[in-house]
Amino acid sequence: MISIKNLFNKNNIVLSVSSVASGFMNGFVGTGGGIILYFVLKFLNRHKKNADIKDIMAMIICAVITMSIVSSVVYMLKGNIIYKELPVYLPAALIGGITGAFLLDKLKFKIVKKLFAAMIIYAGIRMILK
């Protein structure tokens, strides 16, 4: 059971505020929420010797799934989903997600981190230039 004192500690407040920002980013631009949570969770767990980056990634994925479902429902209600394209990319995205989840335990995290950073930099540059 969580006490009121523990509920309003500094870490939980930081996590709550960053989660609001994460959800906003996910709903507003469709991405970016997980990046916010990654840095906040990494910061909040910086002093824990047993903090596993894979556990942090799993927590982020759970949050992103929840945010994505909520955002998807809102987008559907507003008529912003192109349903005829779903069968083209949804099965491939599911296969990629399953493959990525299994590979997370197999690859060195330094490699994954550098690939992800390169992808974010590339996407950012494309967004600025286009």
Backbone atoms as SQL, in Angstrom:
CREATE TABLE atoms (id INTEGER PRIMARY KEY, chain TEXT, resi INTEGER, resn TEXT, atom TEXT, x REAL, y REAL, z REAL);
INSERT INTO atoms VALUES
  (1, 'A', 1, 'MET', 'N', 0.842, -1.179, 0.000),
  (2, 'A', 1, 'MET', 'CA', 0.000, 0.000, 0.000),
  (3, 'A', 1, 'MET', 'C', 0.891, 1.248, 0.000),
  (4, 'A', 2, 'ILE', 'N', 0.575, 2.183, -0.859),
  (5, 'A', 2, 'ILE', 'CA', 1.351, 3.414, -0.967),
  (6, 'A', 2, 'ILE', 'C', 0.770, 4.443, 0.002),
  (7, 'A', 3, 'SER', 'N', 1.634, 5.006, 0.830),
  (8, 'A', 3, 'SER', 'CA', 1.172, 6.027, 1.766),
  (9, 'A', 3, 'SER', 'C', 1.131, 7.380, 1.058),
  (10, 'A', 4, 'ILE', 'N', 0.387, 8.303, 1.636),
  (11, 'A', 4, 'ILE', 'CA', 0.286, 9.652, 1.071),
  (12, 'A', 4, 'ILE', 'C', 1.666, 10.312, 1.031),
  (13, 'A', 5, 'LYS', 'N', 2.466, 10.088, 2.088),
  (14, 'A', 5, 'LYS', 'CA', 3.813, 10.672, 2.148),
  (15, 'A', 5, 'LYS', 'C', 4.666, 10.171, 0.981),
  (16, 'A', 6, 'ASN', 'N', 4.606, 8.863, 0.694),
  (17, 'A', 6, 'ASN', 'CA', 5.372, 8.292, -0.420),
  (18, 'A', 6, 'ASN', 'C', 4.820, 8.722, -1.771),
  (19, 'A', 7, 'LEU', 'N', 3.517, 8.930, -1.832),
  (20, 'A', 7, 'LEU', 'CA', 2.889, 9.319, -3.087),
  (21, 'A', 7, 'LEU', 'C', 3.381, 10.686, -3.557),
  (22, 'A', 8, 'PHE', 'N', 3.611, 11.593, -2.614),
  (23, 'A', 8, 'PHE', 'CA', 4.009, 12.947, -2.958),
  (24, 'A', 8, 'PHE', 'C', 5.492, 13.221, -2.712),
  (25, 'A', 9, 'ASN', 'N', 6.327, 12.194, -2.824),
  (26, 'A', 9, 'ASN', 'CA', 7.765, 12.452, -2.693),
  (27, 'A', 9, 'ASN', 'C', 8.290, 13.067, -3.997),
  (28, 'A', 10, 'LYS', 'N', 9.491, 13.607, -3.930),
  (29, 'A', 10, 'LYS', 'CA', 10.059, 14.355, -5.061),
  (30, 'A', 10, 'LYS', 'C', 10.145, 13.511, -6.335),
  (31, 'A', 11, 'ASN', 'N', 10.586, 12.261, -6.221),
  (32, 'A', 11, 'ASN', 'CA', 10.714, 11.409, -7.403),
  (33, 'A', 11, 'ASN', 'C', 9.366, 11.152, -8.066),
  (34, 'A', 12, 'ASN', 'N', 8.338, 10.908, -7.264),
  (35, 'A', 12, 'ASN', 'CA', 7.016, 10.651, -7.841),
  (36, 'A', 12, 'ASN', 'C', 6.436, 11.887, -8.503),
  (37, 'A', 13, 'ILE', 'N', 6.705, 13.046, -7.945),
  (38, 'A', 13, 'ILE', 'CA', 6.225, 14.286, -8.563),
  (39, 'A', 13, 'ILE', 'C', 6.939, 14.510, -9.894),
  (40, 'A', 14, 'VAL', 'N', 8.264, 14.320, -9.908),
  (41, 'A', 14, 'VAL', 'CA', 9.030, 14.453, -11.158),
  (42, 'A', 14, 'VAL', 'C', 8.510, 13.453, -12.195),
  (43, 'A', 15, 'LEU', 'N', 8.279, 12.221, -11.766),
  (44, 'A', 15, 'LEU', 'CA', 7.788, 11.191, -12.685),
  (45, 'A', 15, 'LEU', 'C', 6.390, 11.529, -13.201),
  (46, 'A', 16, 'SER', 'N', 5.543, 12.061, -12.343),
  (47, 'A', 16, 'SER', 'CA', 4.184, 12.429, -12.765),
  (48, 'A', 16, 'SER', 'C', 4.194, 13.574, -13.772),
  (49, 'A', 17, 'VAL', 'N', 4.989, 14.606, -13.482),
  (50, 'A', 17, 'VAL', 'CA', 5.058, 15.754, -14.394),
  (51, 'A', 17, 'VAL', 'C', 5.650, 15.331, -15.738),
  (52, 'A', 18, 'SER', 'N', 6.701, 14.519, -15.694),
  (53, 'A', 18, 'SER', 'CA', 7.310, 14.066, -16.948),
  (54, 'A', 18, 'SER', 'C', 6.369, 13.133, -17.711),
  (55, 'A', 19, 'SER', 'N', 5.548, 12.391, -17.000),
  (56, 'A', 19, 'SER', 'CA', 4.577, 11.520, -17.667),
  (57, 'A', 19, 'SER', 'C', 3.504, 12.332, -18.379),
  (58, 'A', 20, 'VAL', 'N', 3.091, 13.436, -17.770),
  (59, 'A', 20, 'VAL', 'CA', 2.150, 14.335, -18.445),
  (60, 'A', 20, 'VAL', 'C', 2.787, 14.882, -19.720),
  (61, 'A', 21, 'ALA', 'N', 4.038, 15.323, -19.623),
  (62, 'A', 21, 'ALA', 'CA', 4.752, 15.835, -20.804),
  (63, 'A', 21, 'ALA', 'C', 4.902, 14.740, -21.856),
  (64, 'A', 22, 'SER', 'N', 5.194, 13.526, -21.413),
  (65, 'A', 22, 'SER', 'CA', 5.343, 12.394, -22.318),
  (66, 'A', 22, 'SER', 'C', 4.031, 12.090, -23.041),
  (67, 'A', 23, 'GLY', 'N', 2.953, 12.055, -22.288),
  (68, 'A', 23, 'GLY', 'CA', 1.642, 11.812, -22.895),
  (69, 'A', 23, 'GLY', 'C', 1.247, 12.913, -23.855),
  (70, 'A', 24, 'PHE', 'N', 1.556, 14.159, -23.492),
  (71, 'A', 24, 'PHE', 'CA', 1.274, 15.286, -24.382),
  (72, 'A', 24, 'PHE', 'C', 2.013, 15.130, -25.698),
  (73, 'A', 25, 'MET', 'N', 3.315, 14.825, -25.621),
  (74, 'A', 25, 'MET', 'CA', 4.109, 14.651, -26.844),
  (75, 'A', 25, 'MET', 'C', 3.542, 13.523, -27.700),
  (76, 'A', 26, 'ASN', 'N', 3.187, 12.423, -27.069),
  (77, 'A', 26, 'ASN', 'CA', 2.661, 11.287, -27.813),
  (78, 'A', 26, 'ASN', 'C', 1.347, 11.650, -28.512),
  (79, 'A', 27, 'GLY', 'N', 0.464, 12.343, -27.808),
  (80, 'A', 27, 'GLY', 'CA', -0.808, 12.722, -28.406),
  (81, 'A', 27, 'GLY', 'C', -0.684, 13.838, -29.422),
  (82, 'A', 28, 'PHE', 'N', 0.234, 14.755, -29.180),
  (83, 'A', 28, 'PHE', 'CA', 0.372, 15.932, -30.038),
  (84, 'A', 28, 'PHE', 'C', 1.088, 15.630, -31.340),
  (85, 'A', 29, 'VAL', 'N', 2.235, 14.947, -31.276),
  (86, 'A', 29, 'VAL', 'CA', 3.000, 14.671, -32.488),
  (87, 'A', 29, 'VAL', 'C', 3.133, 13.181, -32.787),
  (88, 'A', 30, 'GLY', 'N', 2.586, 12.323, -31.939),
  (89, 'A', 30, 'GLY', 'CA', 2.593, 10.893, -32.226),
  (90, 'A', 30, 'GLY', 'C', 3.856, 10.165, -31.817),
  (91, 'A', 31, 'THR', 'N', 4.817, 10.862, -31.262),
  (92, 'A', 31, 'THR', 'CA', 6.065, 10.229, -30.856),
  (93, 'A', 31, 'THR', 'C', 6.789, 11.126, -29.859),
  (94, 'A', 32, 'GLY', 'N', 7.844, 10.610, -29.268),
  (95, 'A', 32, 'GLY', 'CA', 8.660, 11.423, -28.374),
  (96, 'A', 32, 'GLY', 'C', 8.425, 11.184, -26.899),
  (97, 'A', 33, 'GLY', 'N', 7.277, 10.622, -26.554),
  (98, 'A', 33, 'GLY', 'CA', 6.975, 10.386, -25.149),
  (99, 'A', 33, 'GLY', 'C', 7.933, 9.421, -24.479),
  (100, 'A', 34, 'GLY', 'N', 8.311, 8.391, -25.196),
  (101, 'A', 34, 'GLY', 'CA', 9.244, 7.413, -24.646),
  (102, 'A', 34, 'GLY', 'C', 10.619, 7.995, -24.391),
  (103, 'A', 35, 'ILE', 'N', 11.027, 8.930, -25.217),
  (104, 'A', 35, 'ILE', 'CA', 12.334, 9.566, -25.036),
  (105, 'A', 35, 'ILE', 'C', 12.347, 10.377, -23.749),
  (106, 'A', 36, 'ILE', 'N', 11.282, 11.104, -23.495),
  (107, 'A', 36, 'ILE', 'CA', 11.178, 11.874, -22.249),
  (108, 'A', 36, 'ILE', 'C', 11.260, 10.931, -21.053),
  (109, 'A', 37, 'LEU', 'N', 10.473, 9.862, -21.085),
  (110, 'A', 37, 'LEU', 'CA', 10.469, 8.915, -19.964),
  (111, 'A', 37, 'LEU', 'C', 11.822, 8.238, -19.786),
  (112, 'A', 38, 'TYR', 'N', 12.507, 7.949, -20.883),
  (113, 'A', 38, 'TYR', 'CA', 13.823, 7.310, -20.778),
  (114, 'A', 38, 'TYR', 'C', 14.765, 8.170, -19.935),
  (115, 'A', 39, 'PHE', 'N', 14.869, 9.441, -20.281),
  (116, 'A', 39, 'PHE', 'CA', 15.804, 10.307, -19.562),
  (117, 'A', 39, 'PHE', 'C', 15.392, 10.516, -18.108),
  (118, 'A', 40, 'VAL', 'N', 14.100, 10.626, -17.861),
  (119, 'A', 40, 'VAL', 'CA', 13.638, 10.818, -16.476),
  (120, 'A', 40, 'VAL', 'C', 13.886, 9.559, -15.649),
  (121, 'A', 41, 'LEU', 'N', 13.529, 8.397, -16.175),
  (122, 'A', 41, 'LEU', 'CA', 13.745, 7.152, -15.427),
  (123, 'A', 41, 'LEU', 'C', 15.230, 6.874, -15.231),
  (124, 'A', 42, 'LYS', 'N', 16.022, 7.157, -16.228),
  (125, 'A', 42, 'LYS', 'CA', 17.473, 6.989, -16.105),
  (126, 'A', 42, 'LYS', 'C', 18.006, 7.911, -15.004),
  (127, 'A', 43, 'PHE', 'N', 17.530, 9.148, -14.977),
  (128, 'A', 43, 'PHE', 'CA', 17.956, 10.097, -13.948),
  (129, 'A', 43, 'PHE', 'C', 17.500, 9.654, -12.554),
  (130, 'A', 44, 'LEU', 'N', 16.247, 9.236, -12.433),
  (131, 'A', 44, 'LEU', 'CA', 15.716, 8.840, -11.124),
  (132, 'A', 44, 'LEU', 'C', 16.377, 7.574, -10.590),
  (133, 'A', 45, 'ASN', 'N', 16.897, 6.733, -11.472),
  (134, 'A', 45, 'ASN', 'CA', 17.526, 5.474, -11.055),
  (135, 'A', 45, 'ASN', 'C', 19.049, 5.534, -11.081),
  (136, 'A', 46, 'ARG', 'N', 19.622, 6.724, -11.206),
  (137, 'A', 46, 'ARG', 'CA', 21.067, 6.868, -11.367),
  (138, 'A', 46, 'ARG', 'C', 21.865, 6.368, -10.170),
  (139, 'A', 47, 'HIS', 'N', 21.279, 6.367, -8.977),
  (140, 'A', 47, 'HIS', 'CA', 22.020, 5.951, -7.785),
  (141, 'A', 47, 'HIS', 'C', 21.815, 4.483, -7.442),
  (142, 'A', 48, 'LYS', 'N', 20.941, 3.811, -8.150),
  (143, 'A', 48, 'LYS', 'CA', 20.665, 2.407, -7.858),
  (144, 'A', 48, 'LYS', 'C', 21.660, 1.532, -8.600),
  (145, 'A', 49, 'LYS', 'N', 22.411, 0.769, -7.867),
  (146, 'A', 49, 'LYS', 'CA', 23.420, -0.095, -8.482),
  (147, 'A', 49, 'LYS', 'C', 22.773, -1.225, -9.289),
  (148, 'A', 50, 'ASN', 'N', 21.593, -1.655, -8.881),
  (149, 'A', 50, 'ASN', 'CA', 20.954, -2.774, -9.568),
  (150, 'A', 50, 'ASN', 'C', 19.924, -2.320, -10.606),
  (151, 'A', 51, 'ALA', 'N', 19.913, -1.027, -10.943),
  (152, 'A', 51, 'ALA', 'CA', 18.977, -0.530, -11.951),
  (153, 'A', 51, 'ALA', 'C', 19.383, -1.073, -13.317),
  (154, 'A', 52, 'ASP', 'N', 18.542, -1.876, -13.889),
  (155, 'A', 52, 'ASP', 'CA', 18.822, -2.500, -15.178),
  (156, 'A', 52, 'ASP', 'C', 18.169, -1.679, -16.285),
  (157, 'A', 53, 'ILE', 'N', 18.949, -1.317, -17.275),
  (158, 'A', 53, 'ILE', 'CA', 18.440, -0.518, -18.380),
  (159, 'A', 53, 'ILE', 'C', 17.306, -1.241, -19.104),
  (160, 'A', 54, 'LYS', 'N', 17.363, -2.559, -19.125),
  (161, 'A', 54, 'LYS', 'CA', 16.303, -3.328, -19.784),
  (162, 'A', 54, 'LYS', 'C', 14.986, -3.213, -19.028),
  (163, 'A', 55, 'ASP', 'N', 15.047, -3.110, -17.690),
  (164, 'A', 55, 'ASP', 'CA', 13.838, -2.895, -16.897),
  (165, 'A', 55, 'ASP', 'C', 13.253, -1.517, -17.186),
  (166, 'A', 56, 'ILE', 'N', 14.135, -0.526, -17.303),
  (167, 'A', 56, 'ILE', 'CA', 13.682, 0.827, -17.627),
  (168, 'A', 56, 'ILE', 'C', 13.020, 0.837, -19.004),
  (169, 'A', 57, 'MET', 'N', 13.626, 0.162, -19.961),
  (170, 'A', 57, 'MET', 'CA', 13.043, 0.098, -21.311),
  (171, 'A', 57, 'MET', 'C', 11.680, -0.594, -21.280),
  (172, 'A', 58, 'ALA', 'N', 11.551, -1.647, -20.488),
  (173, 'A', 58, 'ALA', 'CA', 10.271, -2.358, -20.389),
  (174, 'A', 58, 'ALA', 'C', 9.191, -1.449, -19.799),
  (175, 'A', 59, 'MET', 'N', 9.551, -0.662, -18.791),
  (176, 'A', 59, 'MET', 'CA', 8.577, 0.275, -18.206),
  (177, 'A', 59, 'MET', 'C', 8.164, 1.324, -19.229),
  (178, 'A', 60, 'ILE', 'N', 9.128, 1.800, -20.002),
  (179, 'A', 60, 'ILE', 'CA', 8.823, 2.806, -21.022),
  (180, 'A', 60, 'ILE', 'C', 7.883, 2.223, -22.071),
  (181, 'A', 61, 'ILE', 'N', 8.147, 0.997, -22.483),
  (182, 'A', 61, 'ILE', 'CA', 7.301, 0.360, -23.493),
  (183, 'A', 61, 'ILE', 'C', 5.869, 0.240, -22.990),
  (184, 'A', 62, 'CYS', 'N', 5.702, -0.146, -21.721),
  (185, 'A', 62, 'CYS', 'CA', 4.351, -0.234, -21.154),
  (186, 'A', 62, 'CYS', 'C', 3.649, 1.117, -21.177),
  (187, 'A', 63, 'ALA', 'N', 4.382, 2.171, -20.835),
  (188, 'A', 63, 'ALA', 'CA', 3.799, 3.515, -20.854),
  (189, 'A', 63, 'ALA', 'C', 3.470, 3.945, -22.283),
  (190, 'A', 64, 'VAL', 'N', 4.369, 3.669, -23.209),
  (191, 'A', 64, 'VAL', 'CA', 4.153, 4.065, -24.603),
  (192, 'A', 64, 'VAL', 'C', 2.966, 3.317, -25.205),
  (193, 'A', 65, 'ILE', 'N', 2.828, 2.047, -24.880),
  (194, 'A', 65, 'ILE', 'CA', 1.676, 1.282, -25.380),
  (195, 'A', 65, 'ILE', 'C', 0.381, 1.919, -24.895),
  (196, 'A', 66, 'THR', 'N', 0.336, 2.243, -23.603),
  (197, 'A', 66, 'THR', 'CA', -0.864, 2.865, -23.047),
  (198, 'A', 66, 'THR', 'C', -1.145, 4.209, -23.712),
  (199, 'A', 67, 'MET', 'N', -0.119, 5.050, -23.837),
  (200, 'A', 67, 'MET', 'CA', -0.301, 6.352, -24.484),
  (201, 'A', 67, 'MET', 'C', -0.733, 6.189, -25.932),
  (202, 'A', 68, 'SER', 'N', -0.154, 5.223, -26.619),
  (203, 'A', 68, 'SER', 'CA', -0.473, 5.012, -28.030),
  (204, 'A', 68, 'SER', 'C', -1.905, 4.532, -28.219),
  (205, 'A', 69, 'ILE', 'N', -2.368, 3.669, -27.331),
  (206, 'A', 69, 'ILE', 'CA', -3.756, 3.200, -27.428),
  (207, 'A', 69, 'ILE', 'C', -4.718, 4.367, -27.239),
  (208, 'A', 70, 'VAL', 'N', -4.477, 5.169, -26.206),
  (209, 'A', 70, 'VAL', 'CA', -5.352, 6.320, -25.946),
  (210, 'A', 70, 'VAL', 'C', -5.307, 7.305, -27.118),
  (211, 'A', 71, 'SER', 'N', -4.114, 7.622, -27.595),
  (212, 'A', 71, 'SER', 'CA', -3.984, 8.547, -28.726),
  (213, 'A', 71, 'SER', 'C', -4.656, 7.980, -29.973),
  (214, 'A', 72, 'SER', 'N', -4.501, 6.680, -30.203),
  (215, 'A', 72, 'SER', 'CA', -5.119, 6.047, -31.375),
  (216, 'A', 72, 'SER', 'C', -6.637, 6.144, -31.327),
  (217, 'A', 73, 'VAL', 'N', -7.214, 5.920, -30.163),
  (218, 'A', 73, 'VAL', 'CA', -8.669, 6.027, -30.022),
  (219, 'A', 73, 'VAL', 'C', -9.121, 7.454, -30.321),
  (220, 'A', 74, 'VAL', 'N', -8.408, 8.433, -29.788),
  (221, 'A', 74, 'VAL', 'CA', -8.772, 9.833, -30.054),
  (222, 'A', 74, 'VAL', 'C', -8.632, 10.134, -31.539),
  (223, 'A', 75, 'TYR', 'N', -7.535, 9.697, -32.166),
  (224, 'A', 75, 'TYR', 'CA', -7.354, 9.911, -33.605),
  (225, 'A', 75, 'TYR', 'C', -8.460, 9.232, -34.404),
  (226, 'A', 76, 'MET', 'N', -8.848, 8.017, -34.004),
  (227, 'A', 76, 'MET', 'CA', -9.933, 7.316, -34.695),
  (228, 'A', 76, 'MET', 'C', -11.243, 8.089, -34.578),
  (229, 'A', 77, 'LEU', 'N', -11.549, 8.563, -33.377),
  (230, 'A', 77, 'LEU', 'CA', -12.788, 9.314, -33.166),
  (231, 'A', 77, 'LEU', 'C', -12.813, 10.607, -33.975),
  (232, 'A', 78, 'LYS', 'N', -11.646, 11.182, -34.227),
  (233, 'A', 78, 'LYS', 'CA', -11.562, 12.406, -35.014),
  (234, 'A', 78, 'LYS', 'C', -11.482, 12.125, -36.519),
  (235, 'A', 79, 'GLY', 'N', -11.409, 10.843, -36.907),
  (236, 'A', 79, 'GLY', 'CA', -11.362, 10.490, -38.316),
  (237, 'A', 79, 'GLY', 'C', -9.999, 10.647, -38.960),
  (238, 'A', 80, 'ASN', 'N', -8.926, 10.561, -38.169),
  (239, 'A', 80, 'ASN', 'CA', -7.584, 10.765, -38.696),
  (240, 'A', 80, 'ASN', 'C', -6.844, 9.477, -39.043),
  (241, 'A', 81, 'ILE', 'N', -7.509, 8.363, -39.053),
  (242, 'A', 81, 'ILE', 'CA', -6.869, 7.083, -39.365),
  (243, 'A', 81, 'ILE', 'C', -7.241, 6.676, -40.792),
  (244, 'A', 82, 'ILE', 'N', -6.267, 6.291, -41.578),
  (245, 'A', 82, 'ILE', 'CA', -6.527, 5.791, -42.934),
  (246, 'A', 82, 'ILE', 'C', -6.582, 4.262, -42.827),
  (247, 'A', 83, 'TYR', 'N', -7.780, 3.744, -42.698),
  (248, 'A', 83, 'TYR', 'CA', -7.965, 2.326, -42.394),
  (249, 'A', 83, 'TYR', 'C', -7.464, 1.397, -43.493),
  (250, 'A', 84, 'LYS', 'N', -7.533, 1.812, -44.752),
  (251, 'A', 84, 'LYS', 'CA', -7.112, 0.928, -45.838),
  (252, 'A', 84, 'LYS', 'C', -5.603, 0.667, -45.817),
  (253, 'A', 85, 'GLU', 'N', -4.836, 1.514, -45.137),
  (254, 'A', 85, 'GLU', 'CA', -3.385, 1.308, -45.056),
  (255, 'A', 85, 'GLU', 'C', -2.974, 0.432, -43.861),
  (256, 'A', 86, 'LEU', 'N', -3.860, 0.243, -42.893),
  (257, 'A', 86, 'LEU', 'CA', -3.529, -0.564, -41.713),
  (258, 'A', 86, 'LEU', 'C', -3.041, -1.975, -42.048),
  (259, 'A', 87, 'PRO', 'N', -3.708, -2.702, -42.957),
  (260, 'A', 87, 'PRO', 'CA', -3.234, -4.068, -43.244),
  (261, 'A', 87, 'PRO', 'C', -1.844, -4.116, -43.874),
  (262, 'A', 88, 'VAL', 'N', -1.375, -3.002, -44.417),
  (263, 'A', 88, 'VAL', 'CA', -0.058, -2.966, -45.037),
  (264, 'A', 88, 'VAL', 'C', 1.044, -2.889, -43.991),
  (265, 'A', 89, 'TYR', 'N', 0.906, -1.979, -43.018),
  (266, 'A', 89, 'TYR', 'CA', 2.020, -1.769, -42.090),
  (267, 'A', 89, 'TYR', 'C', 1.814, -2.340, -40.693),
  (268, 'A', 90, 'LEU', 'N', 0.576, -2.615, -40.287),
  (269, 'A', 90, 'LEU', 'CA', 0.361, -3.113, -38.931),
  (270, 'A', 90, 'LEU', 'C', 0.977, -4.490, -38.685),
  (271, 'A', 91, 'PRO', 'N', 0.777, -5.491, -39.566),
  (272, 'A', 91, 'PRO', 'CA', 1.429, -6.798, -39.320),
  (273, 'A', 91, 'PRO', 'C', 2.959, -6.701, -39.291),
  (274, 'A', 92, 'ALA', 'N', 3.526, -5.908, -40.186),
  (275, 'A', 92, 'ALA', 'CA', 4.982, -5.750, -40.203),
  (276, 'A', 92, 'ALA', 'C', 5.465, -5.059, -38.932),
  (277, 'A', 93, 'ALA', 'N', 4.726, -4.078, -38.445),
  (278, 'A', 93, 'ALA', 'CA', 5.104, -3.395, -37.207),
  (279, 'A', 93, 'ALA', 'C', 5.041, -4.358, -36.022),
  (280, 'A', 94, 'LEU', 'N', 4.048, -5.233, -35.996),
  (281, 'A', 94, 'LEU', 'CA', 3.951, -6.224, -34.919),
  (282, 'A', 94, 'LEU', 'C', 5.131, -7.193, -34.955),
  (283, 'A', 95, 'ILE', 'N', 5.483, -7.646, -36.139),
  (284, 'A', 95, 'ILE', 'CA', 6.639, -8.550, -36.281),
  (285, 'A', 95, 'ILE', 'C', 7.912, -7.837, -35.833),
  (286, 'A', 96, 'GLY', 'N', 8.079, -6.594, -36.231),
  (287, 'A', 96, 'GLY', 'CA', 9.250, -5.819, -35.820),
  (288, 'A', 96, 'GLY', 'C', 9.299, -5.614, -34.315),
  (289, 'A', 97, 'GLY', 'N', 8.161, -5.341, -33.704),
  (290, 'A', 97, 'GLY', 'CA', 8.106, -5.150, -32.257),
  (291, 'A', 97, 'GLY', 'C', 8.468, -6.410, -31.491),
  (292, 'A', 98, 'ILE', 'N', 7.949, -7.532, -31.946),
  (293, 'A', 98, 'ILE', 'CA', 8.268, -8.817, -31.297),
  (294, 'A', 98, 'ILE', 'C', 9.749, -9.136, -31.462),
  (295, 'A', 99, 'THR', 'N', 10.260, -8.951, -32.665),
  (296, 'A', 99, 'THR', 'CA', 11.682, -9.220, -32.931),
  (297, 'A', 99, 'THR', 'C', 12.569, -8.317, -32.078),
  (298, 'A', 100, 'GLY', 'N', 12.241, -7.047, -32.017),
  (299, 'A', 100, 'GLY', 'CA', 13.020, -6.106, -31.222),
  (300, 'A', 100, 'GLY', 'C', 13.019, -6.455, -29.739),
  (301, 'A', 101, 'ALA', 'N', 11.866, -6.879, -29.228),
  (302, 'A', 101, 'ALA', 'CA', 11.783, -7.250, -27.809),
  (303, 'A', 101, 'ALA', 'C', 12.676, -8.446, -27.499),
  (304, 'A', 102, 'PHE', 'N', 12.730, -9.410, -28.407),
  (305, 'A', 102, 'PHE', 'CA', 13.597, -10.567, -28.187),
  (306, 'A', 102, 'PHE', 'C', 15.080, -10.212, -28.353),
  (307, 'A', 103, 'LEU', 'N', 15.386, -9.319, -29.287),
  (308, 'A', 103, 'LEU', 'CA', 16.780, -8.951, -29.524),
  (309, 'A', 103, 'LEU', 'C', 17.368, -8.060, -28.433),
  (310, 'A', 104, 'LEU', 'N', 16.510, -7.389, -27.664),
  (311, 'A', 104, 'LEU', 'CA', 17.007, -6.510, -26.611),
  (312, 'A', 104, 'LEU', 'C', 17.900, -7.261, -25.634),
  (313, 'A', 105, 'ASP', 'N', 17.576, -8.507, -25.354),
  (314, 'A', 105, 'ASP', 'CA', 18.408, -9.312, -24.447),
  (315, 'A', 105, 'ASP', 'C', 19.663, -9.841, -25.121),
  (316, 'A', 106, 'LYS', 'N', 19.697, -9.855, -26.435),
  (317, 'A', 106, 'LYS', 'CA', 20.820, -10.443, -27.167),
  (318, 'A', 106, 'LYS', 'C', 21.899, -9.435, -27.553),
  (319, 'A', 107, 'LEU', 'N', 21.527, -8.190, -27.771),
  (320, 'A', 107, 'LEU', 'CA', 22.463, -7.170, -28.232),
  (321, 'A', 107, 'LEU', 'C', 23.018, -6.371, -27.059),
  (322, 'A', 108, 'LYS', 'N', 24.229, -5.882, -27.216),
  (323, 'A', 108, 'LYS', 'CA', 24.805, -4.987, -26.208),
  (324, 'A', 108, 'LYS', 'C', 24.043, -3.672, -26.257),
  (325, 'A', 109, 'PHE', 'N', 23.710, -3.175, -25.066),
  (326, 'A', 109, 'PHE', 'CA', 22.888, -1.972, -25.024),
  (327, 'A', 109, 'PHE', 'C', 23.598, -0.766, -25.614),
  (328, 'A', 110, 'LYS', 'N', 24.926, -0.728, -25.546),
  (329, 'A', 110, 'LYS', 'CA', 25.663, 0.397, -26.142),
  (330, 'A', 110, 'LYS', 'C', 25.387, 0.490, -27.642),
  (331, 'A', 111, 'ILE', 'N', 25.293, -0.650, -28.301),
  (332, 'A', 111, 'ILE', 'CA', 25.009, -0.672, -29.742),
  (333, 'A', 111, 'ILE', 'C', 23.585, -0.186, -29.992),
  (334, 'A', 112, 'VAL', 'N', 22.637, -0.689, -29.214),
  (335, 'A', 112, 'VAL', 'CA', 21.239, -0.288, -29.365),
  (336, 'A', 112, 'VAL', 'C', 21.094, 1.218, -29.140),
  (337, 'A', 113, 'LYS', 'N', 21.768, 1.717, -28.109),
  (338, 'A', 113, 'LYS', 'CA', 21.695, 3.138, -27.779),
  (339, 'A', 113, 'LYS', 'C', 22.238, 3.996, -28.915),
  (340, 'A', 114, 'LYS', 'N', 23.346, 3.581, -29.514),
  (341, 'A', 114, 'LYS', 'CA', 23.938, 4.355, -30.609),
  (342, 'A', 114, 'LYS', 'C', 23.055, 4.305, -31.862),
  (343, 'A', 115, 'LEU', 'N', 22.475, 3.153, -32.158),
  (344, 'A', 115, 'LEU', 'CA', 21.559, 3.052, -33.295),
  (345, 'A', 115, 'LEU', 'C', 20.339, 3.945, -33.091),
  (346, 'A', 116, 'PHE', 'N', 19.801, 3.924, -31.885),
  (347, 'A', 116, 'PHE', 'CA', 18.627, 4.740, -31.588),
  (348, 'A', 116, 'PHE', 'C', 18.973, 6.223, -31.679),
  (349, 'A', 117, 'ALA', 'N', 20.121, 6.612, -31.137),
  (350, 'A', 117, 'ALA', 'CA', 20.545, 8.011, -31.196),
  (351, 'A', 117, 'ALA', 'C', 20.723, 8.457, -32.651),
  (352, 'A', 118, 'ALA', 'N', 21.330, 7.611, -33.464),
  (353, 'A', 118, 'ALA', 'CA', 21.518, 7.944, -34.880),
  (354, 'A', 118, 'ALA', 'C', 20.167, 8.122, -35.574),
  (355, 'A', 119, 'MET', 'N', 19.211, 7.261, -35.250),
  (356, 'A', 119, 'MET', 'CA', 17.885, 7.364, -35.845),
  (357, 'A', 119, 'MET', 'C', 17.195, 8.663, -35.432),
  (358, 'A', 120, 'ILE', 'N', 17.314, 9.029, -34.154),
  (359, 'A', 120, 'ILE', 'CA', 16.698, 10.262, -33.661),
  (360, 'A', 120, 'ILE', 'C', 17.336, 11.481, -34.317),
  (361, 'A', 121, 'ILE', 'N', 18.650, 11.484, -34.430),
  (362, 'A', 121, 'ILE', 'CA', 19.349, 12.607, -35.078),
  (363, 'A', 121, 'ILE', 'C', 18.918, 12.719, -36.534),
  (364, 'A', 122, 'TYR', 'N', 18.879, 11.587, -37.238),
  (365, 'A', 122, 'TYR', 'CA', 18.452, 11.592, -38.643),
  (366, 'A', 122, 'TYR', 'C', 17.023, 12.130, -38.779),
  (367, 'A', 123, 'ALA', 'N', 16.123, 11.646, -37.920),
  (368, 'A', 123, 'ALA', 'CA', 14.738, 12.094, -37.981),
  (369, 'A', 123, 'ALA', 'C', 14.634, 13.583, -37.669),
  (370, 'A', 124, 'GLY', 'N', 15.399, 14.048, -36.678),
  (371, 'A', 124, 'GLY', 'CA', 15.372, 15.467, -36.336),
  (372, 'A', 124, 'GLY', 'C', 15.859, 16.354, -37.459),
  (373, 'A', 125, 'ILE', 'N', 16.935, 15.947, -38.098),
  (374, 'A', 125, 'ILE', 'CA', 17.452, 16.716, -39.224),
  (375, 'A', 125, 'ILE', 'C', 16.439, 16.754, -40.364),
  (376, 'A', 126, 'ARG', 'N', 15.828, 15.598, -40.647),
  (377, 'A', 126, 'ARG', 'CA', 14.807, 15.562, -41.715),
  (378, 'A', 126, 'ARG', 'C', 13.634, 16.476, -41.403),
  (379, 'A', 127, 'MET', 'N', 13.218, 16.480, -40.132),
  (380, 'A', 127, 'MET', 'CA', 12.081, 17.319, -39.750),
  (381, 'A', 127, 'MET', 'C', 12.429, 18.806, -39.852),
  (382, 'A', 128, 'ILE', 'N', 13.661, 19.168, -39.510),
  (383, 'A', 128, 'ILE', 'CA', 14.083, 20.569, -39.605),
  (384, 'A', 128, 'ILE', 'C', 14.173, 21.018, -41.063),
  (385, 'A', 129, 'LEU', 'N', 14.705, 20.156, -41.920),
  (386, 'A', 129, 'LEU', 'CA', 14.943, 20.526, -43.311),
  (387, 'A', 129, 'LEU', 'C', 13.715, 20.429, -44.195),
  (388, 'A', 130, 'LYS', 'N', 12.732, 19.675, -43.825),
  (389, 'A', 130, 'LYS', 'CA', 11.547, 19.520, -44.687),
  (390, 'A', 130, 'LYS', 'C', 10.406, 20.388, -44.246);
